[in-house]
Amino acid sequence: MKKKPELEEYNIDLSKYNNIIIGSPCWFGTYAPPINTFLLDNKLENKNIYLLVCNGGNLRNTWKNYEEILKGNNIVSKLDLVYPIKNGIEEAKKKTNEWIKNNLK
Ligand SMILES: Cc1cc2nc3c(=O)[nH]c(=O)nc-3n(C[C@H](O)[C@H](O)[C@H](O)COP(=O)(O)O)c2cc1C
């Protein structure tokens, strides 16, 4: 899962932002490959980073791999949501909103 799939075209200037929220499912013990492409193509530095990962209860290397690829940034907070659709999307939305409210700098 160190793959680097091609992404659809997007247009974003990350230099304008200090706070960046990255959301991804956990696949095979790490963040999903499109995130790998995005983070390799957009070298982030000195950003406040918020990580949200939905998963099935076994994150394995997800946080460690994020810490590695995001070296040079400040990982402020992490939220993991276990099967957010199966376990109730309203509850997941509530948790996410509270997380943002309580942690965003
Ligand atoms: C290809 C694939 C690999 C997955 N690998 C993991 C894994 O290693 N650990 C884990 O906790 N969940 C794993 N999952 C579960 C997903 O993270 C979970 O389905 C996703 O967070 C979406 O949650 P939802 O079904 O409630 O939308 C995997 C799912 C898929 C499709």
The ligand as an SDF file (V2000), in Angstrom:
LIG
                    3D

 31 33  0  0  0  0  0  0  0  0999 V2000
   -9.2090   -2.5030    1.0300 C   0  0  0  0  0  0  0  0  0  0  0  0
   -9.5620   -2.2330    2.4750 C   0  0  0  0  0  0  0  0  0  0  0  0
   -8.6080   -2.4150    3.4680 C   0  0  0  0  0  0  0  0  0  0  0  0
   -8.9230   -2.1390    4.8110 C   0  0  0  0  0  0  0  0  0  0  0  0
   -7.9490   -2.2930    5.7660 N   0  0  0  0  0  0  0  0  0  0  0  0
   -8.2260   -1.9720    7.0610 C   0  0  0  0  0  0  0  0  0  0  0  0
   -7.2190   -2.0750    8.0740 C   0  0  0  0  0  0  0  0  0  0  0  0
   -6.0730   -2.4460    7.8550 O   0  0  0  0  0  0  0  0  0  0  0  0
   -7.5520   -1.7320    9.3450 N   0  0  0  0  0  0  0  0  0  0  0  0
   -8.8070   -1.3150    9.6890 C   0  0  0  0  0  0  0  0  0  0  0  0
   -9.0390   -1.0170   10.8480 O   0  0  0  0  0  0  0  0  0  0  0  0
   -9.7800   -1.1960    8.7510 N   0  0  0  0  0  0  0  0  0  0  0  0
   -9.5310   -1.5090    7.4500 C   0  0  0  0  0  0  0  0  0  0  0  0
  -10.5080   -1.3940    6.4930 N   0  0  0  0  0  0  0  0  0  0  0  0
  -11.8470   -0.8950    6.8950 C   0  0  0  0  0  0  0  0  0  0  0  0
  -12.0330    0.5620    6.4530 C   0  0  0  0  0  0  0  0  0  0  0  0
  -11.1160    1.4090    7.1010 O   0  0  0  0  0  0  0  0  0  0  0  0
  -13.4870    1.0040    6.7470 C   0  0  0  0  0  0  0  0  0  0  0  0
  -14.3030    0.2610    5.8980 O   0  0  0  0  0  0  0  0  0  0  0  0
  -13.5990    2.4640    6.4630 C   0  0  0  0  0  0  0  0  0  0  0  0
  -13.0260    3.1650    7.5210 O   0  0  0  0  0  0  0  0  0  0  0  0
  -15.0130    2.9680    6.2060 C   0  0  0  0  0  0  0  0  0  0  0  0
  -15.8820    2.8180    7.2810 O   0  0  0  0  0  0  0  0  0  0  0  0
  -17.4150    2.6840    6.9130 P   0  0  0  0  0  0  0  0  0  0  0  0
  -17.5500    1.3330    6.2790 O   0  0  0  0  0  0  0  0  0  0  0  0
  -18.1780    2.8320    8.2140 O   0  0  0  0  0  0  0  0  0  0  0  0
  -17.6820    3.7990    5.9720 O   0  0  0  0  0  0  0  0  0  0  0  0
  -10.2260   -1.6800    5.1590 C   0  0  0  0  0  0  0  0  0  0  0  0
  -11.1900   -1.5260    4.1420 C   0  0  0  0  0  0  0  0  0  0  0  0
  -10.8670   -1.7900    2.8240 C   0  0  0  0  0  0  0  0  0  0  0  0
  -11.9330   -1.6010    1.7580 C   0  0  0  0  0  0  0  0  0  0  0  0
  1  2  1  0
  2  3  1  0
  2 30  2  0
  3  4  2  0
  4  5  1  0
  4 28  1  0
  5  6  2  0
  6  7  1  0
  6 13  1  0
  7  8  2  0
  7  9  1  0
  9 10  1  0
 10 11  2  0
 10 12  1  0
 12 13  2  0
 13 14  1  0
 14 15  1  0
 14 28  1  0
 15 16  1  0
 16 17  1  0
 16 18  1  0
 18 19  1  0
 18 20  1  0
 20 21  1  0
 20 22  1  0
 22 23  1  0
 23 24  1  0
 24 25  2  0
 24 26  1  0
 24 27  1  0
 28 29  2  0
 29 30  1  0
 30 31  1  0
M  END
$$$$
